[in-house]
Amino acid sequence: MIEFTDVIKKYGSTTAIDRISLKIPEQGIYCLLGRNGAGKTTLMKLIAGHIAVTKGKIIVDGKTVSTSRMPECVNFIDSGSVQFNMRVSDLIDTAAALQDDFDRDFAREMTERFELNPRKKFKQLSFGMKTMLTTIISLSNNSKVILLDEPTLGFDAIMRDQFNTLLLESYQAHPRVIIVSTHLIDDIAKITERLIIINNGKMLIETGIDDLDEKAYTLSGSLSAITPLLDGLNCIGKTTMGSVMAAHIYGERITPPDGVTIDRMSLQDFFINMVGGKGNV
């Protein structure tokens, strides 16, 4: 469905995407993680054909992507997207008129569930409600690829939970590739199937959440007990406090000796150690 081959994107002398090769062959909900400036938005814009690669090639749905050949099957929505200042109901009607496969029933149901007043104009909505409406319209058009860049900005805890429900119901009704970029890591962990992490424009990992649950763990115990265990293990970060150490591991799970505990690593802790914790002693 989506394939990057040695893709480089430069803005002047700045390299935003650095030789990324990536395959997303099948439908699913993918979580795209990276620190600010890691290249997440650039990667999404490249998939959508909004910007051109400097080197390399991107294929979406069997066709090479370029700014002159933007893939019709991709819908990219960034966190700052705005709509015409029309009533909510009119915006949905307009989107339905412009897109043959627009799911009007889904859009109406979601606006009612999230208490979006159909008579209010776009500019009268709160920032969070504007984002929710834009997301609903995007998910209702049934494109093969949906790209959501920081879609939960401005959401409180309840709205974030509602967003997860919206995303799952949309995917269950119309399975496709949905890529979500977010900083609220543990929220998206509840619904995502695969994880993509980039850092400084480079690909760090693409893996399934189930694989992560098995391979990402923390060993805790005395410094003298933990240190010998690290030989041959992929330690992505460690913290010491006096004579006590916590070592964060990504790889084969071991059976710890007496005096050493093993705990599951949260997605947030895994991300922190992958992009900034290595060698953090």
HUVENVEN-V408139 format. One record per pair of residues at least 12 apart in sequence whose C-alpha atoms are under 7 Angstrom apart, sorted by the first residue. I is the first residue (numbers start at 1). J is the second residue. If there is no record, write none. Layout:
I|J + I|J
//
This chain:
1|24 + 1|25 + 1|26 + 1|60 + 1|61 + 1|62 + 2|23 + 2|24 + 2|25 + 2|59 + 2|60 + 2|61 + 3|22 + 3|23 + 3|24 + 3|58 + 3|59 + 3|60 + 4|20 + 4|21 + 4|22 + 4|23 + 4|57 + 4|58 + 4|59 + 5|20 + 5|21 + 5|22 + 5|56 + 5|57 + 5|58 + 6|19 + 6|20 + 6|21 + 6|56 + 6|57 + 7|19 + 7|20 + 7|21 + 7|53 + 7|55 + 7|56 + 7|57 + 8|20 + 8|53 + 8|54 + 8|55 + 8|56 + 9|53 + 9|54 + 9|55 + 10|54 + 16|39 + 16|201 + 17|39 + 17|201 + 17|202 + 18|201 + 18|202 + 19|202 + 20|202 + 20|203 + 27|175 + 27|176 + 27|177 + 28|176 + 28|177 + 28|178 + 28|193 + 29|177 + 29|178 + 29|179 + 29|192 + 29|193 + 29|194 + 30|178 + 30|179 + 30|180 + 30|192 + 30|193 + 30|194 + 30|195 + 31|179 + 31|180 + 31|181 + 31|192 + 31|194 + 31|195 + 31|196 + 32|179 + 32|180 + 32|181 + 32|182 + 32|195 + 32|196 + 32|197 + 33|181 + 33|182 + 33|196 + 33|197 + 33|198 + 34|197 + 34|198 + 34|199 + 35|199 + 38|198 + 38|199 + 38|200 + 38|201 + 39|200 + 39|201 + 40|181 + 41|149 + 44|147 + 48|70 + 48|71 + 48|74 + 48|76 + 49|65 + 49|66 + 49|67 + 49|70 + 49|71 + 50|67 + 51|67 + 52|66 + 52|67 + 73|143 + 73|144 + 73|145 + 74|143 + 74|144 + 74|145 + 74|146 + 75|138 + 75|143 + 75|145 + 75|146 + 75|147 + 76|146 + 76|147 + 76|148 + 77|147 + 77|148 + 77|149 + 78|148 + 78|149 + 78|150 + 79|149 + 79|150 + 79|151 + 79|153 + 83|122 + 85|121 + 85|122 + 85|123 + 86|121 + 86|122 + 87|118 + 87|119 + 87|120 + 87|121 + 87|122 + 88|118 + 88|119 + 88|120 + 88|121 + 88|122 + 89|118 + 89|119 + 92|137 + 99|141 + 101|141 + 101|142 + 102|140 + 102|141 + 102|142 + 103|140 + 103|141 + 104|140 + 106|140 + 107|136 + 107|137 + 107|140 + 110|136 + 127|154 + 128|153 + 128|154 + 128|155 + 131|151 + 139|170 + 142|174 + 144|176 + 144|177 + 145|176 + 145|177 + 145|178 + 146|177 + 146|178 + 146|179 + 147|178 + 147|179 + 147|180 + 148|179 + 148|180 + 148|181 + 149|180 + 149|181 + 149|182 + 150|181 + 150|182 + 164|191 + 185|267 + 185|268 + 186|267 + 186|268 + 189|267 + 193|208 + 193|209 + 194|207 + 194|208 + 194|209 + 195|207 + 195|208 + 195|209 + 199|275 + 215|250 + 215|251 + 215|252 + 215|253 + 216|249 + 216|250 + 216|251 + 216|264 + 216|265 + 217|248 + 217|249 + 217|250 + 217|262 + 217|263 + 217|264 + 217|265 + 218|246 + 218|247 + 218|248 + 218|249 + 218|262 + 218|263 + 218|264 + 218|265 + 219|246 + 219|247 + 219|248 + 219|260 + 219|261 + 219|262 + 219|263 + 220|245 + 220|246 + 220|247 + 220|260 + 220|261 + 220|262 + 221|244 + 221|245 + 221|246 + 221|259 + 221|260 + 221|261 + 222|243 + 222|244 + 222|245 + 223|243 + 223|244 + 223|245 + 226|245 + 233|249 + 233|251 + 234|249 + 234|250 + 234|251 + 235|247 + 235|248 + 235|249 + 235|250 + 236|248 + 236|249 + 236|250 + 236|273 + 236|274 + 236|277 + 236|278 + 237|273 + 237|277 + 237|278 + 237|279 + 237|280 + 238|279 + 238|280 + 238|281 + 239|280 + 239|281 + 240|281
//
